[in-house]
């Protein structure tokens, strides 16, 4: 008879989510840099549509995962950036649509930066 306790699936799931959340936090500064780098390319008039598509892809991925890891506002703002860019790409001459998604991106980056201090509390991948 085996007296060892069976692993608790709920605990295993919690640990996995905690690990994903920690990785999300550790990667925040890199994602912020990537968003800002793409925006700098846009401001410089380089690779406009490609830079927008790149930001769109990043925002799409982040919109999907952030709420699941306890960052609902990052997810919400990422979705706003994603939908705003889609609308702006569909109507590139519409200056209002361009301003809307750029404002959403500024809010998103601000929200991401607000969470940077939490990186110090995130467990290391080796733990």
C-alpha positions in Angstrom: 0.0 0.0 0.0 1.4 3.4 -1.0 1.1 5.9 1.8 2.6 8.8 -0.1 0.3 11.7 -0.7 -0.9 12.2 -4.3 0.1 15.5 -5.8 -2.5 18.2 -5.4 -3.5 19.3 -8.9 -4.8 22.6 -7.7 -1.5 23.4 -6.0 0.4 22.3 -9.1 -1.8 24.7 -11.2 -1.2 27.5 -8.8 2.5 27.0 -8.9 2.5 27.0 -12.7 0.5 30.2 -12.8 2.8 31.8 -10.3 5.7 30.9 -12.5 4.1 32.4 -15.6 3.2 35.5 -13.6 6.8 35.9 -12.5 8.1 35.5 -16.1 5.5 38.0 -17.2 6.9 40.5 -14.7 10.5 39.7 -15.4 9.9 40.4 -19.1 8.0 43.6 -18.6 10.9 45.9 -19.2 11.8 44.2 -22.4 8.3 44.5 -23.7 8.1 48.2 -22.7 11.4 48.7 -24.6 10.0 46.9 -27.7 6.9 49.0 -27.7 8.9 52.2 -27.3 11.4 51.2 -30.0 8.5 50.6 -32.5 7.0 53.9 -31.6 10.4 55.6 -32.2 10.5 54.0 -35.6 7.1 55.5 -36.3 8.0 58.9 -35.1 11.1 58.8 -37.3 8.9 57.9 -40.3 10.5 54.5 -40.7 8.6 51.3 -41.4 5.3 52.8 -40.4 2.9 50.1 -41.3 5.3 47.3 -40.3 6.0 49.0 -36.9 2.2 49.2 -36.4 1.8 45.5 -37.3 4.6 44.6 -34.9 2.9 46.6 -32.0 -0.4 45.0 -33.0 1.1 41.5 -32.6 2.7 42.3 -29.3 -0.5 43.9 -28.0 -2.6 40.9 -29.2 -0.4 38.4 -27.3 -0.3 40.5 -24.2 -4.1 41.1 -24.3 -4.6 37.4 -24.2 -2.3 36.5 -21.3 -2.2 39.5 -19.0 -5.7 39.2 -17.5 -5.1 35.5 -16.7 -2.0 36.3 -14.8 -3.6 39.1 -12.6 -3.0 42.1 -14.8 -6.5 43.0 -16.1 -5.7 46.6 -16.9 -2.7 45.7 -19.0 -4.9 43.2 -20.8 -7.6 45.8 -21.4 -5.2 48.5 -22.6 -3.4 45.9 -24.8 -6.8 45.1 -26.4 -7.5 48.8 -27.0 -4.1 49.2 -28.7 -4.8 46.0 -30.8 -8.2 47.1 -32.0 -7.1 50.7 -32.4 -4.2 49.7 -34.7 -6.5 47.4 -36.7 -8.8 50.4 -37.3 -5.9 52.7 -38.1 -4.4 50.2 -40.6 -7.8 49.9 -42.3 -8.0 53.7 -42.6 -4.4 55.1 -42.7 -5.6 58.6 -43.7 -7.7 58.9 -40.6 -5.6 61.0 -38.2 -8.1 60.6 -35.4 -7.7 56.8 -35.5 -4.0 57.2 -35.4 -4.2 59.4 -32.3 -6.5 57.1 -30.5 -4.3 54.0 -30.7 -1.1 56.0 -29.9 -2.8 57.4 -26.8 -3.9 53.9 -25.8 -0.3 52.7 -26.2 1.0 55.5 -24.0 -1.5 54.5 -21.3 -0.5 50.8 -21.7 3.2 51.6 -21.3 2.5 53.7 -18.3 0.5 50.8 -16.8 3.3 48.4 -17.5 5.8 50.7 -15.9 3.6 50.9 -12.8 4.2 47.2 -12.3 8.0 47.3 -12.7 8.7 47.5 -8.9 6.9 44.1 -8.6 9.8 42.5 -10.6 11.9 42.5 -7.4 9.3 40.3 -5.8 9.0 37.9 -8.7 10.6 34.5 -8.1 13.7 33.8 -10.2 13.3 31.1 -12.9 15.9 29.0 -11.1 13.8 28.8 -7.9 
